[in-house]
Amino acid sequence: MQVTLFSYIWLTLILICFIQKDSKSMFVLLIFSMLFQCNILLILNGVKIGPGIITALATLLRFAFRKNIRSESKSKSTSSFSKPIMFCLFALALSNLVNGNEFGLNTLMLVIYYLLTLVLIKKRVGLNMQSLEKTIDALIIFVLAIGFLQLLTVINFLPMRQVLTSLIYSDVNNISMSFNKNHIAFYSTFMEPSFCAVFLIGAFFHILMRDIVSVKNIVLLCFVFIAILLTQSSTAYGGFAICMTIYVLTRAKKRLLFFMIPAFLIGSVLMFTVFYDYLVRIIFSKADTMSYIVRSNLNKGAFEAFLSNPYWGVGYGGYRASSLIFSVLSQIGIVGAIAYILVFFYFLKQLLLKKSNYYLKAYSFMVIGAFICLIIAVPDLVSSPFWAAIYIYTAAYNISLENQVNESNDLVEYYRLIERGSNI
């Protein structure tokens, strides 16, 4: 077994959080662990294991024996949340069983993520509405801070490569990591810009959905938007365009449109004049690049694998495409695709229906933003920023149940009172 400096630090944090009486620190460590995509926590028999799966396993054990939230957790709403997750788990298990696939580490990771979601749906995480929002702000600020340090390091403006390698990018032999390739773009703690986009797009629209025009939220929005531009990722740009369309069609109010429309027009003029060459390189010429050709071939191969066994696929891990849609179809077939569609529509329903809890809409959009980026060009079912968004939503969901607050105007006022009382 091999360990790194990061390993000692993170394993110590897991132990401290696990033995604490208050469980909120364990949950906070869990969602932060999903950011460290380029770190090795342990190497067992040549297999690299990151902090996300180990922290998820520790959190599962920590929360499994914790009391459920109040009787409201058995409501129809909770059932509608847990059933799609259970369906995904069922489709995964049955696909692997039908295809006779071995129960490997990747399958174990996904099973743990599913089980942890089911556990967290009915458990208290020890946070209230205000502290959860502060935690999300800290998460976003951390990604932004590391991202700008990373960007300044790869352009040789800051001499921090050794420090960042030790603490953020310890998987030094991974040639797929953008930091190891010295790629000049914004990708923060993630392997490449498209993975970072999964987090940034969800974060941007979560903040926008808070619907509170405050200095804090405006500053965070501006910096997250700058980070999205600096990713130079067509996944980020496409995800942003789709999510912005959803937002404008469903949630935008006159006072927000007053700021958004001029900003959009100014941004469009700049992109098609000053930054036109950049736009052509990233978007319009994408189909001519080797990356696009490789991704297209992967998707074609995945679709052929799907046709070989359309109902159950070839088993999880049997084929890796370039889009979540093709990955799901090829690996767990039509049944798995239906399961993921149900999960997506659960969150979309929270966003669209007027009866939905106002407080949860912002957290639903975080998941939707991540989901859309996965569909565009991030095929991994164990994508850590996606699961971070899922776990954050479960915390918000339980807080709303525990405080017995609904989608009424009283909730809007309650949320705004929290904002005004915040010291951030």
C-alpha positions as CSV (number, residue, x, y, z in Angstrom):
1,M,0.0,0.0,0.0
2,Q,1.3,3.4,-1.0
3,V,0.3,6.8,0.6
4,T,1.1,10.4,-0.1
5,L,1.3,13.6,2.0
6,F,-2.3,14.3,1.0
7,S,-3.2,10.8,2.1
8,Y,-2.0,11.4,5.7
9,I,-3.9,14.7,5.9
10,W,-7.1,13.4,4.5
11,L,-7.2,10.1,6.4
12,T,-6.7,12.1,9.6
13,L,-9.6,14.4,8.7
14,I,-11.8,11.4,8.0
15,L,-10.9,9.9,11.4
16,I,-11.6,13.2,13.3
17,C,-14.9,13.8,11.6
18,F,-16.0,10.1,12.0
19,I,-15.6,10.1,15.8
20,Q,-17.1,13.5,16.4
21,K,-20.6,13.5,18.0
22,D,-21.8,16.1,15.6
23,S,-22.2,14.6,12.1
24,K,-22.2,17.8,10.1
25,S,-18.4,17.8,9.8
26,M,-18.6,14.4,8.2
27,F,-21.1,15.6,5.6
28,V,-19.0,18.7,4.8
29,L,-15.9,16.6,4.4
30,L,-17.9,14.3,2.0
31,I,-18.8,17.1,-0.4
32,F,-15.3,18.6,-0.3
33,S,-13.9,15.2,-1.0
34,M,-15.7,15.2,-4.3
35,L,-13.6,18.1,-5.5
36,F,-10.3,16.3,-5.2
37,Q,-10.4,14.4,-8.5
38,C,-6.6,14.5,-9.1
39,N,-5.5,13.1,-5.8
40,I,-4.5,9.6,-4.8
41,L,-5.6,8.6,-1.3
42,L,-4.4,5.0,-1.4
43,I,-2.8,2.6,-3.9
44,L,-3.9,-1.0,-3.3
45,N,-2.4,-3.7,-5.5
46,G,-1.7,-1.2,-8.2
47,V,-5.3,0.3,-8.0
48,K,-5.5,4.0,-7.4
49,I,-8.2,5.0,-4.9
50,G,-9.2,8.7,-4.6
51,P,-10.6,10.5,-1.5
52,G,-14.2,10.6,-2.8
53,I,-15.0,6.9,-2.5
54,I,-13.2,6.4,0.8
55,T,-14.9,9.5,2.3
56,A,-18.3,8.3,0.9
57,L,-17.8,4.9,2.5
58,A,-16.9,6.5,5.8
59,T,-19.9,8.7,5.6
60,L,-22.2,5.8,4.7
61,L,-21.0,4.0,7.9
62,R,-21.3,7.2,9.9
63,F,-24.9,8.0,8.9
64,A,-26.3,4.4,8.5
65,F,-27.0,4.2,12.2
66,R,-28.1,7.8,12.7
67,K,-31.8,8.4,13.5
68,N,-34.1,9.2,10.6
69,I,-35.7,12.6,10.2
70,R,-39.2,13.0,11.4
71,S,-42.2,11.1,10.1
72,E,-42.4,13.5,7.2
73,S,-39.5,11.5,5.7
74,K,-42.0,8.7,4.8
75,S,-44.1,11.0,2.8
76,K,-45.0,10.7,-0.9
77,S,-42.3,13.3,-1.7
78,T,-39.6,11.2,-0.2
79,S,-40.8,8.1,-2.0
80,S,-40.7,10.0,-5.3
81,F,-37.1,11.0,-4.6
82,S,-35.8,7.6,-3.5
83,K,-37.5,5.4,-6.1
84,P,-35.6,6.6,-9.1
85,I,-32.3,6.2,-7.2
86,M,-33.3,2.6,-6.3
87,F,-34.3,2.0,-9.9
88,C,-30.8,3.0,-11.1
89,L,-29.2,0.7,-8.5
90,F,-31.5,-2.2,-9.6
91,A,-30.7,-1.6,-13.3
92,L,-26.9,-1.5,-12.6
93,A,-27.0,-4.8,-10.6
94,L,-29.2,-6.6,-13.1
95,S,-27.2,-5.5,-16.1
96,N,-24.0,-6.8,-14.5
97,L,-25.7,-10.0,-13.4
98,V,-27.2,-10.7,-16.9
99,N,-23.8,-10.0,-18.6
100,G,-21.8,-12.0,-16.0
101,N,-19.5,-9.0,-15.2
102,E,-17.2,-9.1,-12.3
103,F,-18.1,-6.9,-9.3
104,G,-15.0,-4.6,-9.6
105,L,-13.9,-1.4,-7.9
106,N,-15.7,0.9,-10.3
107,T,-19.0,-1.0,-9.8
108,L,-18.4,-0.9,-6.0
109,M,-17.9,2.9,-6.2
110,L,-21.2,3.5,-8.0
111,V,-23.1,1.2,-5.6
112,I,-21.6,3.1,-2.6
113,Y,-22.7,6.4,-4.1
114,Y,-26.2,5.1,-4.7
115,L,-26.5,3.6,-1.2
116,L,-25.2,6.8,0.4
117,T,-27.8,8.8,-1.5
118,L,-30.6,6.5,-0.2
119,V,-29.2,6.8,3.4
120,L,-28.9,10.6,3.2
121,I,-32.4,11.0,1.9
122,K,-33.7,10.1,5.4
123,K,-30.9,11.3,7.7
124,R,-30.2,14.6,9.4
125,V,-26.8,16.1,8.3
126,G,-26.7,18.6,11.2
127,L,-26.9,21.7,9.1
128,N,-29.6,24.4,8.8
129,M,-30.5,26.4,5.8
130,Q,-28.0,29.2,6.6
131,S,-25.1,26.9,7.4
132,L,-25.7,24.8,4.3
133,E,-25.6,27.9,2.1
134,K,-22.3,29.0,3.8
135,T,-20.9,25.6,3.1
136,I,-21.8,25.8,-0.6
137,D,-20.2,29.3,-0.8
138,A,-17.0,27.9,0.8
139,L,-17.1,25.1,-1.7
140,I,-17.3,27.5,-4.6
141,I,-14.7,29.9,-3.2
142,F,-12.3,26.9,-2.8
143,V,-12.7,25.8,-6.4
144,L,-12.2,29.4,-7.6
145,A,-9.2,30.0,-5.5
146,I,-7.4,26.8,-6.5
147,G,-8.4,27.3,-10.1
148,F,-6.9,30.7,-10.4
149,L,-3.7,29.5,-8.6
150,Q,-3.6,26.6,-11.0
151,L,-4.0,28.9,-14.0
152,L,-1.3,31.3,-12.8
153,T,1.0,28.3,-12.1
154,V,0.7,26.7,-15.6
155,I,1.5,30.1,-17.3
156,N,4.6,30.3,-15.1
157,F,3.4,33.4,-13.2
158,L,3.5,31.7,-9.8
159,P,6.1,29.2,-8.7
160,M,3.6,26.9,-7.0
161,R,3.8,23.7,-9.0
162,Q,5.5,21.6,-6.3
163,V,3.0,22.7,-3.7
164,L,0.0,22.1,-5.9
165,T,1.4,18.7,-7.0
166,S,1.7,17.6,-3.3
167,L,-1.7,18.8,-2.2
168,I,-4.0,18.9,-5.2
169,Y,-2.5,16.9,-8.1
170,S,-0.8,14.0,-6.4
171,D,-1.6,11.6,-9.2
172,V,1.6,12.6,-11.0
173,N,1.8,9.7,-13.4
174,N,-1.7,10.3,-14.9
175,I,-1.2,11.6,-18.4
176,S,-4.9,12.4,-18.7
177,M,-4.7,15.2,-16.2
178,S,-4.6,18.6,-17.7
179,F,-2.2,19.9,-15.0
180,N,0.3,17.2,-15.8
181,K,0.0,18.2,-19.5
182,N,0.5,21.9,-18.5
183,H,-2.7,22.7,-20.3
184,I,-3.5,26.5,-20.1
185,A,-7.1,26.7,-19.0
186,F,-9.2,26.8,-15.9
187,Y,-9.8,23.3,-14.4
188,S,-9.1,23.8,-10.7
189,T,-9.0,20.6,-8.7
190,F,-10.5,18.5,-11.6
191,M,-8.8,16.3,-14.2
192,E,-9.8,18.5,-17.1
193,P,-11.9,21.6,-18.0
194,S,-15.0,19.6,-18.9
195,F,-15.1,17.9,-15.5
196,C,-14.7,21.3,-13.9
197,A,-17.6,22.5,-16.0
198,V,-19.9,20.0,-14.3
199,F,-19.3,21.8,-11.0
200,L,-19.1,25.4,-12.3
201,I,-22.4,25.3,-14.3
202,G,-24.3,23.8,-11.4
203,A,-22.8,26.4,-9.0
204,F,-23.5,29.3,-11.3
205,F,-27.2,28.5,-11.7
206,H,-27.6,27.6,-8.0
207,I,-26.4,31.0,-7.1
208,L,-28.6,32.6,-9.7
209,M,-31.6,30.7,-8.4
210,R,-31.2,32.1,-5.0
211,D,-33.1,35.0,-6.4
212,I,-31.5,37.4,-3.9
213,V,-29.6,40.4,-5.4
214,S,-26.9,40.8,-2.8
215,V,-23.3,41.8,-3.1
216,K,-22.1,38.4,-2.1
217,N,-24.1,36.6,-4.8
218,I,-23.2,39.1,-7.5
219,V,-19.5,38.7,-6.8
220,L,-19.7,34.9,-6.7
221,L,-21.7,34.9,-10.0
222,C,-19.1,37.2,-11.7
223,F,-16.1,35.1,-10.6
224,V,-17.8,31.8,-11.5
225,F,-18.8,33.2,-14.9
226,I,-15.1,34.2,-15.5
227,A,-14.0,30.7,-14.5
228,I,-16.5,29.2,-17.0
229,L,-15.1,31.4,-19.8
230,L,-11.5,30.4,-18.8
231,T,-12.2,26.7,-19.0
232,Q,-12.2,27.1,-22.8
233,S,-14.5,24.1,-22.8
234,S,-17.3,23.6,-25.3
235,T,-19.0,21.5,-22.5
236,A,-19.0,24.5,-20.2
237,Y,-20.3,26.9,-22.9
238,G,-22.9,24.5,-24.2
239,G,-24.1,23.7,-20.7
240,F,-24.3,27.4,-19.8
241,A,-26.4,28.2,-22.9
242,I,-28.8,25.3,-22.3
243,C,-29.2,26.1,-18.6
244,M,-29.6,29.8,-19.3
245,T,-32.4,29.0,-21.7
246,I,-34.1,26.9,-19.0
247,Y,-33.7,29.7,-16.5
248,V,-35.0,32.4,-18.7
249,L,-38.0,30.4,-19.7
250,T,-38.9,29.3,-16.2
251,R,-37.6,31.4,-13.5
252,A,-36.3,34.8,-14.6
253,K,-38.2,37.8,-13.1
254,K,-38.3,41.4,-14.4
255,R,-35.8,42.8,-11.9
256,L,-33.3,40.1,-12.8
257,L,-33.9,40.4,-16.5
258,F,-33.1,44.1,-16.1
259,F,-29.5,43.1,-15.3
260,M,-29.3,39.9,-17.4
261,I,-30.4,41.1,-20.8
262,P,-27.8,44.0,-21.0
263,A,-25.1,41.7,-19.7
264,F,-26.0,39.0,-22.3
265,L,-26.0,41.6,-25.2
266,I,-22.7,43.1,-24.1
267,G,-21.2,39.6,-23.8
268,S,-22.5,38.6,-27.2
269,V,-21.0,41.7,-28.9
270,L,-17.6,41.1,-27.2
271,M,-17.6,37.4,-28.2
272,F,-18.4,38.0,-31.8
273,T,-16.0,40.9,-32.2
274,V,-13.0,41.0,-29.8
275,F,-13.0,37.2,-29.0
276,Y,-14.4,35.9,-32.4
277,D,-11.2,33.9,-33.2
278,Y,-11.4,32.3,-29.8
279,L,-15.1,31.5,-30.3
280,V,-14.4,29.9,-33.7
281,R,-11.6,27.7,-32.2
282,I,-13.6,26.5,-29.2
283,I,-17.1,26.1,-30.7
284,F,-17.4,26.5,-34.5
285,S,-14.3,24.5,-35.5
286,K,-14.9,21.8,-32.9
287,A,-16.0,19.3,-35.5
288,D,-12.7,19.6,-37.3
289,T,-10.6,18.7,-34.2
290,M,-9.1,15.3,-33.4
291,S,-10.8,15.5,-30.0
292,Y,-14.2,15.7,-31.7
293,I,-13.4,12.9,-34.0
294,V,-12.3,10.6,-31.2
295,R,-15.4,11.5,-29.1
296,S,-17.7,10.9,-32.1
297,N,-16.1,7.5,-32.7
298,L,-16.5,6.6,-29.0
299,N,-20.2,7.4,-29.2
300,K,-20.7,5.4,-32.4
301,G,-18.9,2.4,-30.8
302,A,-21.1,2.8,-27.6
303,F,-24.3,2.8,-29.7
304,E,-23.1,-0.4,-31.5
305,A,-22.5,-2.0,-28.1
306,F,-26.0,-0.9,-27.1
307,L,-27.5,-2.5,-30.2
308,S,-25.8,-5.8,-29.2
309,N,-27.9,-5.9,-26.0
310,P,-30.4,-3.1,-26.0
311,Y,-32.3,-4.0,-22.8
312,W,-29.4,-4.5,-20.4
313,G,-26.4,-3.2,-22.2
314,V,-23.0,-4.8,-21.9
315,G,-22.6,-4.3,-18.2
316,Y,-21.3,-1.3,-16.2
317,G,-17.7,-0.5,-17.3
318,G,-18.0,-2.5,-20.4
319,Y,-17.8,0.5,-22.7
320,R,-16.9,4.2,-22.2
321,A,-18.5,6.7,-24.5
322,S,-18.1,10.5,-24.7
323,S,-21.6,11.3,-23.4
324,L,-23.6,10.1,-20.5
325,I,-26.5,9.2,-22.8
326,F,-24.3,6.8,-24.8
327,S,-22.5,5.5,-21.7
328,V,-25.8,4.6,-20.0
329,L,-27.3,3.0,-23.1
330,S,-24.2,0.9,-23.9
331,Q,-23.5,-0.2,-20.3
332,I,-26.9,-0.7,-18.7
333,G,-29.3,-0.5,-21.7
334,I,-32.8,0.9,-22.1
335,V,-33.7,0.0,-18.5
336,G,-30.8,2.0,-17.2
337,A,-31.6,4.9,-19.5
338,I,-35.1,5.0,-18.2
339,A,-33.8,5.0,-14.6
340,Y,-31.6,8.0,-15.3
341,I,-34.3,9.8,-17.2
342,L,-36.5,9.4,-14.1
343,V,-33.8,10.9,-11.9
344,F,-33.4,13.8,-14.2
345,F,-37.1,14.5,-14.4
346,Y,-37.4,14.4,-10.6
347,F,-35.1,17.4,-10.4
348,L,-36.6,19.1,-13.4
349,K,-40.0,18.7,-11.8
350,Q,-38.8,20.4,-8.6
351,L,-37.6,23.3,-10.7
352,L,-40.7,23.7,-13.0
353,L,-43.7,23.0,-10.8
354,K,-45.1,25.9,-8.9
355,K,-46.0,23.6,-6.0
356,S,-42.4,22.7,-5.5
357,N,-40.5,23.9,-2.4
358,Y,-39.0,27.3,-3.2
359,Y,-35.9,26.6,-1.2
360,L,-35.2,23.4,-3.1
361,K,-35.4,24.9,-6.5
362,A,-31.9,26.4,-6.3
363,Y,-30.4,23.1,-5.2
364,S,-32.4,21.3,-8.0
365,F,-30.8,23.5,-10.6
366,M,-27.3,22.6,-9.3
367,V,-28.0,19.0,-10.1
368,I,-29.7,19.8,-13.5
369,G,-26.7,21.9,-14.5
370,A,-24.3,19.1,-13.7
371,F,-26.6,16.6,-15.4
372,I,-26.6,18.6,-18.6
373,C,-22.8,18.8,-18.7
374,L,-22.7,15.0,-18.3
375,I,-25.0,14.6,-21.2
376,I,-22.9,16.9,-23.4
377,A,-19.5,15.4,-23.0
378,V,-18.8,13.8,-19.5
379,P,-19.7,10.1,-19.7
380,D,-18.7,9.0,-16.2
381,L,-21.5,7.7,-14.0
382,V,-19.2,8.2,-11.0
383,S,-18.5,11.9,-11.8
384,S,-17.6,13.3,-8.4
385,P,-19.0,16.9,-8.9
386,F,-22.3,15.4,-10.0
387,W,-22.6,13.3,-6.9
388,A,-21.6,16.3,-4.8
389,A,-24.6,18.1,-6.2
390,I,-26.8,15.1,-5.4
391,Y,-25.6,15.0,-1.8
392,I,-26.0,18.7,-1.4
393,Y,-29.6,18.4,-2.6
394,T,-30.3,15.6,-0.1
395,A,-29.1,17.9,2.7
396,A,-31.3,20.8,1.5
397,Y,-34.2,18.4,1.1
398,N,-34.0,17.1,4.6
399,I,-33.5,20.5,6.1
400,S,-36.8,21.6,4.4
401,L,-38.6,18.5,5.9
402,E,-37.0,19.0,9.3
403,N,-38.2,22.6,9.5
404,Q,-41.6,21.8,8.1
405,V,-41.5,24.5,5.5
406,N,-43.3,24.5,2.2
407,E,-43.3,26.3,-1.1
408,S,-45.5,29.1,0.2
409,N,-44.7,32.8,0.4
410,D,-43.8,32.3,4.0
411,L,-40.8,30.2,2.9
412,V,-39.6,32.9,0.5
413,E,-39.7,35.4,3.3
414,Y,-38.0,33.0,5.7
415,Y,-35.2,32.5,3.2
416,R,-34.7,36.2,2.7
417,L,-34.6,36.8,6.5
418,I,-31.8,34.2,6.7
419,E,-30.0,36.1,3.9
420,R,-30.3,39.4,5.7
421,G,-29.1,37.9,8.9
422,S,-26.0,36.3,7.3
423,N,-22.7,37.8,8.2
424,I,-21.1,36.7,4.9
